[in-house]
């Protein structure tokens, strides 16, 4: 550790973790084993970082929320194992609404990503350059958000979904789907991503069948759900999609626009 590095005596840093010069680490911080903290990183109170993480120069981890309702509560930012935080990311702690912002394991947050208060980001998530997440957003496992995507507060993005670069996400995006355009709309099933993750052809075909009812045959989600329940055999994928839609508070994105 370089003498120009400012590490509070109260910080807990695991064995094998390397801290480069000009890093600031506050007192109420826990960092796991075998991490790398690059130059000019600031890690603030309430940060909990797992093992084997890499944090690149200029990132600010665990800053207080950009929320006027925040009143100094001792909230947290939790980051799982094997996650990479690239240059100049800004990751905020939670507020009294949830008390914790969570970023999972094996994630990649590319440069200039912002994750606001009370977000929940699952495992194996990729947020490309300049993705901006407002507060209270849920991004489920294996989702990919392209560069310059902006997501409205309280939106949910389902597992294995993929959102094209430059999109404004105002509605929920269900699992396994691709989304893009303005306004955001269905662009098909994330077939290539699913096959790479071991989904069978039969599973992918079932998802295609479900979304034909939901986004191509019908414009009315309630009618689509009734037809899916009546005509599509039971499967884990069907259950996952219908459960996601039943929990949606902001509504589901639009179908294909011709």
Secondary structure, DSSP 8 states (H G I E B T S, - for coil): --TT-EE-TT-EE-TT-EE-TT-EE-SSEEE-TT-EE-TT-EE-TTEEE-SS-EE-TT-EEEE--S-TT--S---EEEE-TT-EE-TT-EEE---TTTSEEEE-SS-EE-TT-EE-TT-EE-TT-EE-TT-EE-TT-EE-TT-EE-TT-EE-TT-EE-TT-EE-TT-EE-SBB-TTEEEETTTTEEEEE-HHHHHHTT--HHHHHHHHHHHIIIIII-S-HHHHHHHHHHHS---HHHHHHHHHHHH-SS-B-B----
